[in-house]
């Protein structure tokens, strides 16, 4: 990446600033390598018999790839524990909140209750 290469070569006037910048750039380099390694591990895990068919099925949904599919599968574990789609939606916090008073019923924003990792993955994938 040209920008990161430029940061490696950048020389600031202050020694403390140079040291801070080098530390942050090295941290970025390390985290980039770790991200690649972990991504590779998750992709390899998706090839195991336990996940292969379910990941392929999730990949048929537009916006869901191997990584997001694996996140959904790992977080939900056994989806058969939810009897209805409404139960799953409630678990993910995707159901609207409701404010009721007498004859008035007002539906609000989603509840954000439950598993925020899967909810975030689904929202980002959509």
C-alpha positions in Angstrom: 0.0 0.0 0.0 1.6 3.3 -1.1 0.3 5.3 1.8 1.7 2.9 4.4 5.0 2.8 2.5 5.0 6.6 2.6 4.4 6.5 6.4 7.3 4.2 6.8 9.6 6.6 5.0 8.2 9.8 6.6 10.6 11.6 8.8 9.1 14.2 11.2 11.1 17.1 12.8 10.6 15.9 16.3 12.2 12.7 17.7 9.2 11.9 19.9 6.8 12.3 17.0 9.0 10.0 14.9 9.0 7.3 17.5 5.2 7.6 18.0 4.6 7.4 14.3 6.9 4.4 13.9 5.2 2.6 16.8 1.8 3.1 15.3 2.9 2.1 11.8 4.5 -1.1 13.2 1.3 -1.8 15.1 -0.7 -1.4 11.9 1.6 -3.8 10.1 1.3 -6.4 12.8 -2.5 -6.1 13.0 -2.7 -6.3 9.2 -0.8 -9.6 9.2 -2.9 -10.9 12.1 -6.1 -10.0 10.3 -5.0 -11.9 7.2 -4.0 -14.9 9.3 -7.3 -15.0 11.2 -9.3 -14.5 8.0 -7.5 -17.5 6.5 -8.2 -19.6 9.6 -12.0 -18.8 9.4 -12.1 -19.6 5.7 -10.4 -22.9 6.4 -12.9 -23.6 9.2 -15.7 -22.9 6.8 -14.4 -25.9 4.7 -15.0 -28.3 7.6 -17.9 -30.7 7.3 -19.7 -29.1 10.2 -20.0 -25.7 8.3 -19.6 -26.4 4.6 -23.2 -26.9 3.6 -24.6 -24.2 5.8 -22.0 -21.6 4.6 -22.8 -22.5 1.0 -26.5 -22.0 1.8 -25.9 -18.6 3.4 -23.7 -17.6 0.5 -26.7 -17.7 -1.8 -28.1 -14.7 0.1 -26.8 -11.5 -1.6 -24.3 -9.7 0.6 -23.4 -12.7 2.7 -20.0 -14.1 2.1 -17.9 -16.8 3.8 -16.8 -14.6 6.7 -20.2 -13.1 7.5 -21.8 -16.5 7.0 -19.4 -18.1 9.5 -20.0 -15.3 12.0 -23.7 -15.9 11.8 -23.3 -19.7 12.2 -20.9 -19.5 15.0 -22.9 -16.9 17.0 -26.3 -18.6 16.5 -24.9 -22.1 17.0 -28.0 -24.3 16.3 -30.7 -22.2 14.5 -33.2 -25.0 15.1 -33.6 -23.7 18.7 -35.7 -20.9 17.3 -39.2 -22.2 16.5 -40.2 -19.3 14.4 -38.6 -16.5 12.5 -40.2 -14.1 14.9 -38.2 -15.7 17.8 -35.0 -15.3 15.8 -35.7 -11.7 15.0 -36.5 -11.0 18.7 -33.2 -12.7 19.7 -31.3 -10.5 17.3 -33.0 -7.4 18.4 -34.6 -6.7 15.0 -38.1 -6.4 16.3 -39.7 -2.9 16.7 -40.1 -1.6 20.2 -43.6 -0.9 21.3 -45.0 1.9 23.5 -48.6 1.3 24.5 -50.9 3.4 26.6 -54.6 2.8 26.7 -55.9 2.8 23.1 -52.7 4.1 21.6 -50.0 1.8 20.3 -46.8 3.3 19.0 -44.1 1.2 17.3 -40.6 2.5 17.7 -37.1 1.7 16.5 -35.7 -1.8 16.7 -35.1 -3.0 20.2 -31.3 -3.7 19.9 -31.7 -6.5 22.4 -30.0 -9.8 22.0 -27.0 -10.7 19.9 -25.5 -7.5 18.5 -22.7 -9.2 16.5 -25.2 -11.1 14.3 -27.4 -8.1 14.0 -24.5 -5.9 12.9 -23.4 -8.5 10.4 -26.9 -8.8 8.9 -27.3 -5.0 8.8 -23.9 -4.5 7.2 -24.5 -7.3 4.7 -27.8 -5.9 3.6 
